[in-house]
Amino acid sequence: MTLSLRTRLLSVSILAVVITTAYLITETTLSLTQQMRDSLLKDVRHFAGAYGDNTSEWLNSRKVIATSLANTLERAPEQSPYIAIKQAFDSGQFALTYYGNNDGNMYRQDPALDAKRPDYDPREQHWYREAMSKGKASILGPNLSSTTKDLVIILTNPVNRNGQTFGMVGANLSLDQLSKQVGELNVPVVRLCHDGGVEQRHYCPSRQRHGDEKSRVYLFDFCP
């Protein structure tokens, strides 16, 4: 049956309207999706920046405490270092605070810890040699603390005597605190990485010396 001209024109008009409507809906959907993505990315960047600033401020305040401890030990070499070390430990809420020197002496914030390891010689330890080789305030690690069994980073500061580096202050910061903060973020996976390739994921709160499901293995040096 032959369609009339009017029917043909009506069909073409309806088809044009359907195509135009579908195009507009598609364009609108894509535009809204892109706007949502841009907005989400902006929020994530803003949040990450604020979180990074807070973490940096947290770390810098503890660097100041470690530096202050080194300065105190330099000014009063004849006094027992335990009081200053304990004060730094309490102020910075460190996992461990200590002082080793070139005479082979090691002082932790609790003398009882030293009594348990009378043969500990900091000069034989990797962390001490690395810190001495740097010769300035540094951040070492992550290392596995032989005392607390935690994965830590170490804030080190040289202690000078007669113009020479005589010893090294160390302050362990547990990565647990940072991991717990990251674990509270409402995102599926967060990785904390450093230049050495070590990762921590917020859905795995326990300290591990092994990698993820891909069986990547990470080995850490030991520290006090």
Secondary structure as GFF3:
##gff-version 3
##sequence-region A 1 224
A	DSSP	alpha_helix	5	75	.	.	.	ID=ss1
A	DSSP	alpha_helix	82	92	.	.	.	ID=ss2
A	DSSP	beta_strand	96	101	.	.	.	ID=ss3
A	DSSP	beta_strand	106	108	.	.	.	ID=ss4
A	DSSP	alpha_helix	111	116	.	.	.	ID=ss5
A	DSSP	three_ten_helix	122	124	.	.	.	ID=ss6
A	DSSP	alpha_helix	126	134	.	.	.	ID=ss7
A	DSSP	beta_strand	138	145	.	.	.	ID=ss8
A	DSSP	beta_strand	151	161	.	.	.	ID=ss9
A	DSSP	beta_strand	164	174	.	.	.	ID=ss10
A	DSSP	alpha_helix	175	183	.	.	.	ID=ss11
A	DSSP	beta_strand	191	193	.	.	.	ID=ss12
A	DSSP	beta_strand	199	201	.	.	.	ID=ss13
A	DSSP	beta_strand	222	223	.	.	.	ID=ss14
###
